[in-house]
Amino acid sequence: MKNFVREYKQKGLIKEEKIGFDQIIKHLNRAKKDLRVAKANLKIDSEAAYNYAYLSMLRAGRGLMFSYGIRPVDGEQHKTVVAFCEVVLSPKFSDLVKHFDRMRKKRNRFTYDEPGLLVTESETKRAFEDAMKFTGEVSKFIADTNPQKELL
């Protein structure tokens, strides 16, 4: 963790900052709302559902970073959040974090490079399921490491 912070600060990708627990809670609550939006769109629009599943993971990951007093900065914020999650979360989360990163790349492609890129129904369902697991586990991790704080 210390090496990550040192390296990413030197690269100008993160900064240490006192971040109120209210900001962490706002990110986690928004992540949960993003999951509801993703679920509502599963049968309507795979791309929208996939995007909101991804956003729930991103917001949960940002909440995790904030819980350590770290904020991503500059142009690689999403990639930095994924890298931070990989460093902080235990190896049992490895598959979820890897899927988070694949989702980040695919979302970037269909948002910026290849509008109309096919997002299949099965991809979207898996994205939603993994986003639910990831967001729930990150919320639990934050609560466990900050037992004096009330998350909801």
C-alpha positions as CSV (number, residue, x, y, z in Angstrom):
1,M,0.0,0.0,0.0
2,K,2.8,2.4,0.9
3,N,4.6,1.7,-2.4
4,F,1.3,2.3,-4.3
5,V,0.7,5.7,-2.6
6,R,4.3,6.8,-3.1
7,E,4.4,5.8,-6.8
8,Y,1.0,7.2,-7.7
9,K,1.7,10.5,-5.9
10,Q,5.0,10.8,-7.8
11,K,3.1,10.2,-11.0
12,G,0.5,12.9,-10.0
13,L,-2.4,10.4,-10.1
14,I,-3.5,10.6,-6.5
15,K,-3.3,13.1,-3.6
16,E,-3.7,12.6,0.1
17,E,-6.6,14.6,1.5
18,K,-8.8,14.7,4.6
19,I,-12.1,13.4,3.2
20,G,-15.1,13.4,5.4
21,F,-17.0,10.1,6.1
22,D,-20.1,11.9,4.6
23,Q,-18.4,11.8,1.2
24,I,-17.7,8.1,1.5
25,I,-21.3,7.4,2.4
26,K,-22.5,9.6,-0.5
27,H,-20.4,7.5,-2.9
28,L,-21.6,4.2,-1.5
29,N,-25.3,5.3,-1.6
30,R,-24.9,6.5,-5.2
31,A,-23.3,3.2,-6.0
32,K,-26.3,1.4,-4.7
33,K,-28.6,3.7,-6.6
34,D,-26.6,3.0,-9.8
35,L,-27.3,-0.7,-9.2
36,R,-31.0,0.0,-9.1
37,V,-30.7,2.0,-12.3
38,A,-28.7,-0.9,-13.9
39,K,-31.3,-3.4,-12.8
40,A,-34.2,-1.3,-14.2
41,N,-32.4,-1.1,-17.6
42,L,-31.5,-4.8,-17.9
43,K,-34.3,-5.5,-20.3
44,I,-34.5,-2.1,-21.9
45,D,-30.9,-1.2,-22.8
46,S,-27.9,-3.4,-22.3
47,E,-25.4,-0.6,-22.8
48,A,-27.1,1.6,-20.2
49,A,-27.3,-1.3,-17.7
50,Y,-23.7,-2.2,-18.3
51,N,-22.6,1.4,-17.8
52,Y,-24.5,1.8,-14.6
53,A,-23.2,-1.5,-13.2
54,Y,-19.7,-0.2,-14.0
55,L,-20.4,3.2,-12.4
56,S,-21.6,1.5,-9.2
57,M,-18.2,-0.3,-9.0
58,L,-16.4,3.0,-9.7
59,R,-18.2,4.9,-7.0
60,A,-17.7,2.1,-4.5
61,G,-14.0,2.0,-5.4
62,R,-13.7,5.8,-5.0
63,G,-15.4,5.4,-1.6
64,L,-12.8,2.9,-0.7
65,M,-10.0,5.3,-1.7
66,F,-11.6,8.1,0.2
67,S,-11.8,5.9,3.3
68,Y,-7.9,5.8,3.1
69,G,-7.7,9.6,2.7
70,I,-6.8,9.3,-1.0
71,R,-8.4,11.0,-4.0
72,P,-7.6,10.1,-7.6
73,V,-6.6,13.1,-9.8
74,D,-5.6,13.8,-13.4
75,G,-6.7,12.0,-16.5
76,E,-6.5,8.3,-15.4
77,Q,-8.9,8.4,-12.5
78,H,-10.9,5.3,-13.4
79,K,-7.7,3.3,-14.0
80,T,-6.3,4.5,-10.7
81,V,-9.4,3.5,-8.8
82,V,-9.1,0.0,-10.2
83,A,-5.4,-0.2,-9.4
84,F,-6.1,0.9,-5.8
85,C,-8.8,-1.7,-5.3
86,E,-6.4,-4.3,-6.5
87,V,-3.8,-3.3,-4.0
88,V,-6.1,-2.8,-1.0
89,L,-8.6,-5.6,-1.3
90,S,-7.6,-9.2,-0.4
91,P,-6.8,-11.8,-3.1
92,K,-10.3,-13.2,-2.7
93,F,-11.6,-10.1,-4.6
94,S,-9.1,-10.6,-7.4
95,D,-11.6,-11.9,-9.9
96,L,-14.1,-9.1,-9.2
97,V,-11.3,-6.5,-9.5
98,K,-10.2,-8.0,-12.8
99,H,-13.7,-7.9,-14.1
100,F,-14.0,-4.3,-12.9
101,D,-11.0,-3.5,-15.1
102,R,-12.3,-5.3,-18.1
103,M,-15.6,-3.4,-17.7
104,R,-13.7,-0.2,-17.5
105,K,-12.0,-0.9,-20.8
106,K,-15.1,-2.0,-22.6
107,R,-17.1,1.0,-21.3
108,N,-14.4,3.3,-22.4
109,R,-14.5,1.7,-25.9
110,F,-18.3,2.0,-26.4
111,T,-18.4,5.4,-24.8
112,Y,-15.5,7.1,-26.7
113,D,-14.1,4.9,-29.5
114,E,-16.8,2.5,-30.8
115,P,-20.3,3.8,-30.3
116,G,-22.7,0.9,-31.1
117,L,-20.2,-1.7,-29.8
118,L,-22.3,-4.7,-28.9
119,V,-22.8,-5.4,-25.2
120,T,-24.5,-8.7,-25.0
121,E,-27.3,-9.5,-22.6
122,S,-25.1,-12.2,-20.9
123,E,-22.2,-9.7,-20.5
124,T,-24.6,-7.2,-19.0
125,K,-26.1,-9.7,-16.5
126,R,-22.7,-10.8,-15.4
127,A,-21.6,-7.1,-15.1
128,F,-24.7,-6.4,-12.9
129,E,-24.1,-9.5,-10.7
130,D,-20.4,-8.7,-10.2
131,A,-21.2,-5.0,-9.5
132,M,-23.7,-6.1,-6.8
133,K,-21.0,-8.3,-5.2
134,F,-18.3,-5.8,-5.5
135,T,-20.3,-2.9,-4.2
136,G,-21.6,-5.0,-1.3
137,E,-18.2,-6.3,-0.4
138,V,-16.5,-2.9,-0.6
139,S,-19.2,-1.4,1.6
140,K,-18.7,-4.2,4.1
141,F,-14.9,-3.8,3.9
142,I,-15.2,-0.1,4.6
143,A,-17.6,-0.7,7.5
144,D,-15.3,-3.4,9.0
145,T,-12.2,-1.2,8.8
146,N,-14.1,1.8,10.2
147,P,-16.3,0.2,12.9
148,Q,-16.9,3.5,14.7
149,K,-18.7,4.9,11.6
150,E,-22.3,4.2,10.6
151,L,-22.5,3.6,6.8
152,L,-26.2,4.0,6.2
